[in-house]
């Protein structure tokens, strides 16, 4: 069952609560029983699992996919020299939840934060030059992707 955000204990927000699931590609494959090797695979698996939820799928160097009932977006980060991937998924989710606004802007920030987390050796460090959201390429896709 998807989590409903925001939690009422966190105080009021200006946008309505939405169901959100945030797995990585491997976790999504395990719970959906589908191969998730590409963004299109992630969309199909997400829709089979939670057709009315928002699903934010972290996909490593491929970036991330945000699936909604109305469409989906793919965000691709710039190429970086990865130092450490620990905490990248958590940073991705934090970046998505930290801002309000249109989904493409939130997704770009999320991928920028997740990518920036990979630039440092430890999880308590901040990179000297974090990846800006403007360096992330976001592509919108409308409508449904077929689900077998």
LOKOL-882202 format. One record per residue: residue number from 1; residue in three letters; x, y, z of N, C-alpha, C in turn. Coordinates in steps of 0.2 Angstrom, whole numbers, plus 5000, padded with zeros to 4 digits. Example, Ala and Ser with C-alpha at 12.3 -4.5 7.8 and 13.67 -1.06 7.14 Angstrom:
2
REC  nr rest  n_X  n_Y  n_Z ca_X ca_Y ca_Z  c_X  c_Y  c_Z
REC   1  ala 5066 4972 5039 5062 4978 5039 5066 4984 5039
REC   2  ser 5064 4989 5035 5068 4995 5036 5064 5000 5039
***
This chain:
148
REC  nr rest  n_X  n_Y  n_Z ca_X ca_Y ca_Z  c_X  c_Y  c_Z
REC   1  unk 5004 4994 5000 5000 5000 5000 5004 5006 5000
REC   2  unk 5003 5011 4996 5007 5017 4995 5006 5021 5002
REC   3  unk 5011 5025 5003 5011 5030 5009 5008 5036 5006
REC   4  unk 5004 5039 5011 5001 5046 5009 5005 5051 5012
REC   5  unk 5007 5056 5007 5011 5062 5009 5007 5068 5008
REC   6  unk 5008 5073 5012 5012 5073 5018 5009 5070 5024
REC   7  unk 5012 5068 5028 5010 5066 5035 5007 5072 5039
REC   8  unk 5001 5071 5041 4998 5077 5045 5002 5079 5051
REC   9  unk 5006 5075 5053 5011 5077 5059 5016 5082 5057
REC  10  unk 5017 5082 5050 5022 5087 5047 5020 5094 5046
REC  11  unk 5013 5095 5048 5010 5102 5047 5007 5103 5040
REC  12  unk 5004 5109 5039 5000 5110 5033 5005 5111 5027
REC  13  unk 5002 5109 5021 5006 5111 5015 5001 5113 5010
REC  14  unk 5003 5117 5005 4999 5120 5000 4996 5115 4995
REC  15  unk 4999 5110 4994 4997 5105 4989 4994 5099 4992
REC  16  unk 4989 5096 4989 4985 5090 4992 4990 5084 4992
REC  17  unk 4988 5080 4997 4992 5074 4998 4991 5069 4992
REC  18  unk 4997 5066 4990 4997 5061 4985 5000 5055 4987
REC  19  unk 4998 5049 4985 5001 5043 4986 5008 5043 4982
REC  20  unk 5013 5041 4986 5020 5041 4983 5024 5035 4985
REC  21  unk 5027 5031 4980 5031 5026 4982 5038 5028 4979
REC  22  unk 5043 5026 4982 5050 5028 4979 5055 5022 4980
REC  23  unk 5054 5017 4976 5059 5012 4976 5065 5013 4971
REC  24  unk 5070 5009 4971 5075 5009 4966 5073 5004 4961
REC  25  unk 5076 5003 4955 5074 4999 4950 5074 4992 4952
REC  26  unk 5079 4990 4956 5079 4983 4959 5074 4981 4964
REC  27  unk 5072 4986 4968 5066 4985 4973 5060 4985 4969
REC  28  unk 5059 4989 4964 5053 4989 4960 5052 4982 4956
REC  29  unk 5058 4980 4953 5058 4973 4950 5055 4968 4955
REC  30  unk 5058 4968 4961 5057 4962 4966 5049 4963 4968
REC  31  unk 5046 4968 4969 5040 4969 4971 5034 4968 4966
REC  32  unk 5036 4970 4960 5032 4969 4954 5032 4963 4950
REC  33  unk 5038 4959 4951 5039 4953 4948 5041 4954 4940
REC  34  unk 5043 4960 4939 5045 4962 4932 5052 4964 4931
REC  35  unk 5055 4963 4925 5062 4965 4924 5061 4973 4924
REC  36  unk 5066 4976 4927 5066 4984 4926 5073 4985 4924
REC  37  unk 5074 4986 4918 5081 4988 4915 5081 4994 4912
REC  38  unk 5075 4997 4910 5075 5003 4906 5069 5008 4909
REC  39  unk 5069 5014 4908 5064 5018 4910 5057 5016 4908
REC  40  unk 5056 5013 4902 5050 5010 4900 5048 5004 4904
REC  41  unk 5053 5000 4906 5051 4994 4910 5049 4997 4917
REC  42  unk 5052 5002 4919 5050 5005 4926 5043 5008 4926
REC  43  unk 5041 5011 4920 5034 5014 4920 5029 5008 4920
REC  44  unk 5031 5003 4916 5026 4997 4916 5026 4994 4923
REC  45  unk 5031 4993 4926 5031 4989 4933 5028 4994 4938
REC  46  unk 5029 5000 4938 5026 5005 4942 5018 5005 4941
REC  47  unk 5016 5005 4935 5009 5005 4934 5005 4999 4935
REC  48  unk 5009 4993 4935 5006 4987 4937 5005 4986 4944
REC  49  unk 5010 4989 4948 5010 4989 4955 5005 4994 4958
REC  50  unk 5005 5000 4956 5001 5006 4959 4999 5011 4954
REC  51  unk 4994 5009 4950 4991 5013 4944 4989 5020 4946
REC  52  unk 4987 5021 4952 4985 5028 4954 4990 5032 4958
REC  53  unk 4995 5029 4959 5000 5032 4964 5005 5036 4959
REC  54  unk 5009 5040 4963 5015 5043 4960 5021 5038 4962
REC  55  unk 5025 5036 4957 5031 5032 4958 5037 5035 4956
REC  56  unk 5042 5036 4961 5048 5039 4959 5053 5034 4959
REC  57  unk 5056 5032 4954 5060 5026 4953 5068 5028 4952
REC  58  unk 5072 5027 4956 5079 5029 4955 5082 5023 4951
REC  59  unk 5086 5025 4946 5089 5020 4941 5096 5021 4940
REC  60  unk 5100 5023 4945 5107 5024 4945 5109 5029 4940
REC  61  unk 5114 5027 4935 5117 5032 4930 5111 5034 4925
REC  62  unk 5106 5030 4925 5101 5031 4920 5096 5037 4923
REC  63  unk 5097 5039 4929 5094 5044 4932 5088 5042 4936
REC  64  unk 5082 5045 4935 5076 5043 4938 5070 5044 4934
REC  65  unk 5064 5040 4935 5058 5041 4932 5053 5042 4937
REC  66  unk 5048 5047 4935 5043 5049 4939 5036 5047 4935
REC  67  unk 5033 5042 4938 5027 5040 4935 5020 5042 4939
REC  68  unk 5016 5045 4935 5009 5048 4938 5004 5044 4934
REC  69  unk 4998 5045 4936 4992 5042 4933 4991 5046 4926
REC  70  unk 4994 5052 4925 4993 5055 4919 4998 5055 4914
REC  71  unk 5004 5053 4916 5010 5053 4912 5016 5051 4915
REC  72  unk 5022 5052 4912 5028 5050 4916 5034 5055 4913
REC  73  unk 5039 5055 4917 5045 5060 4916 5051 5056 4917
REC  74  unk 5056 5057 4913 5062 5054 4914 5067 5059 4915
REC  75  unk 5072 5059 4920 5077 5064 4921 5084 5060 4921
REC  76  unk 5088 5063 4917 5095 5060 4916 5100 5065 4918
REC  77  unk 5104 5063 4923 5109 5067 4926 5115 5068 4921
REC  78  unk 5119 5073 4922 5125 5074 4918 5130 5068 4920
REC  79  unk 5135 5067 4916 5140 5062 4918 5144 5064 4923
REC  80  unk 5145 5060 4928 5150 5062 4934 5155 5057 4935
REC  81  unk 5160 5058 4939 5164 5053 4942 5161 5051 4949
REC  82  unk 5159 5045 4949 5155 5043 4955 5161 5041 4960
REC  83  unk 5160 5044 4966 5164 5042 4972 5161 5037 4977
REC  84  unk 5154 5038 4978 5151 5034 4982 5143 5034 4981
REC  85  unk 5140 5029 4981 5132 5029 4979 5128 5028 4986
REC  86  unk 5131 5027 4991 5127 5027 4998 5123 5033 4999
REC  87  unk 5117 5033 5000 5113 5039 5001 5110 5042 4995
REC  88  unk 5112 5040 4989 5110 5043 4983 5102 5043 4982
REC  89  unk 5099 5037 4984 5092 5036 4983 5088 5041 4989
REC  90  unk 5091 5041 4995 5088 5045 5000 5088 5052 4998
REC  91  unk 5094 5054 4995 5095 5061 4993 5090 5063 4987
REC  92  unk 5089 5058 4983 5084 5059 4977 5077 5060 4980
REC  93  unk 5075 5056 4985 5068 5057 4988 5068 5064 4992
REC  94  unk 5073 5065 4995 5073 5072 4999 5073 5078 4994
REC  95  unk 5076 5077 4989 5076 5083 4984 5069 5083 4981
REC  96  unk 5065 5078 4980 5059 5078 4977 5054 5081 4982
REC  97  unk 5054 5079 4988 5050 5081 4993 5051 5088 4996
REC  98  unk 5057 5091 4995 5059 5097 4998 5056 5103 4994
REC  99  unk 5054 5102 4988 5051 5108 4984 5044 5106 4982
REC 100  unk 5040 5112 4981 5034 5111 4978 5034 5114 4971
REC 101  unk 5029 5112 4967 5029 5115 4960 5028 5109 4955
REC 102  unk 5029 5111 4949 5028 5106 4943 5032 5100 4944
REC 103  unk 5030 5094 4942 5033 5088 4943 5040 5088 4939
REC 104  unk 5041 5091 4933 5047 5091 4930 5053 5095 4934
REC 105  unk 5051 5100 4937 5055 5104 4941 5057 5100 4948
REC 106  unk 5053 5097 4951 5054 5093 4957 5058 5087 4955
REC 107  unk 5057 5084 4949 5061 5078 4947 5068 5081 4946
REC 108  unk 5069 5086 4942 5076 5089 4941 5080 5090 4947
REC 109  unk 5077 5093 4952 5080 5094 4958 5082 5088 4962
REC 110  unk 5077 5083 4962 5078 5077 4965 5084 5073 4962
REC 111  unk 5085 5073 4955 5090 5070 4952 5097 5074 4953
REC 112  unk 5096 5080 4954 5102 5084 4955 5105 5082 4962
REC 113  unk 5100 5082 4967 5103 5080 4974 5105 5073 4974
REC 114  unk 5102 5068 4971 5104 5061 4971 5111 5061 4968
REC 115  unk 5112 5064 4962 5118 5064 4959 5124 5067 4963
REC 116  unk 5122 5073 4966 5127 5076 4970 5129 5072 4976
REC 117  unk 5125 5068 4979 5127 5063 4984 5132 5058 4982
REC 118  unk 5133 5057 4976 5138 5052 4973 5145 5055 4972
REC 119  unk 5145 5062 4973 5152 5065 4972 5156 5065 4978
REC 120  unk 5154 5063 4984 5158 5063 4990 5158 5056 4993
REC 121  unk 5164 5056 4997 5165 5049 5000 5160 5047 5006
REC 122  unk 5158 5052 5009 5154 5050 5015 5147 5053 5015
REC 123  unk 5142 5050 5018 5135 5053 5018 5134 5059 5022
REC 124  unk 5139 5061 5026 5138 5068 5030 5142 5073 5026
REC 125  unk 5144 5072 5020 5148 5077 5017 5144 5081 5011
REC 126  unk 5146 5087 5010 5142 5090 5004 5148 5092 4999
REC 127  unk 5146 5091 4993 5151 5092 4988 5153 5099 4987
REC 128  unk 5159 5101 4985 5161 5108 4984 5157 5111 4978
REC 129  unk 5155 5107 4973 5151 5109 4967 5146 5104 4966
REC 130  unk 5140 5105 4969 5134 5101 4968 5132 5102 4961
REC 131  unk 5128 5096 4959 5125 5097 4952 5119 5101 4953
REC 132  unk 5119 5106 4948 5113 5110 4948 5107 5107 4945
REC 133  unk 5101 5108 4947 5095 5105 4943 5095 5107 4936
REC 134  unk 5098 5113 4934 5098 5114 4927 5102 5110 4923
REC 135  unk 5107 5106 4926 5111 5101 4922 5108 5095 4921
REC 136  unk 5102 5094 4924 5098 5087 4923 5093 5088 4917
REC 137  unk 5093 5083 4912 5088 5083 4907 5082 5080 4908
REC 138  unk 5076 5083 4908 5070 5080 4910 5066 5080 4903
REC 139  unk 5063 5074 4902 5059 5073 4896 5052 5070 4898
REC 140  unk 5047 5074 4896 5040 5072 4898 5037 5067 4893
REC 141  unk 5033 5062 4895 5030 5057 4891 5022 5057 4894
REC 142  unk 5018 5058 4889 5011 5058 4891 5007 5051 4890
REC 143  unk 5002 5051 4894 4998 5045 4893 5001 5038 4896
REC 144  unk 4997 5033 4895 4999 5027 4897 5004 5023 4893
REC 145  unk 5008 5019 4897 5013 5015 4893 5010 5008 4894
REC 146  unk 5009 5004 4889 5006 4998 4890 5009 4993 4895
REC 147  unk 5004 4990 4899 5006 4985 4904 5003 4979 4902
REC 148  unk 5008 4974 4902 5006 4967 4900 5001 4964 4905
***
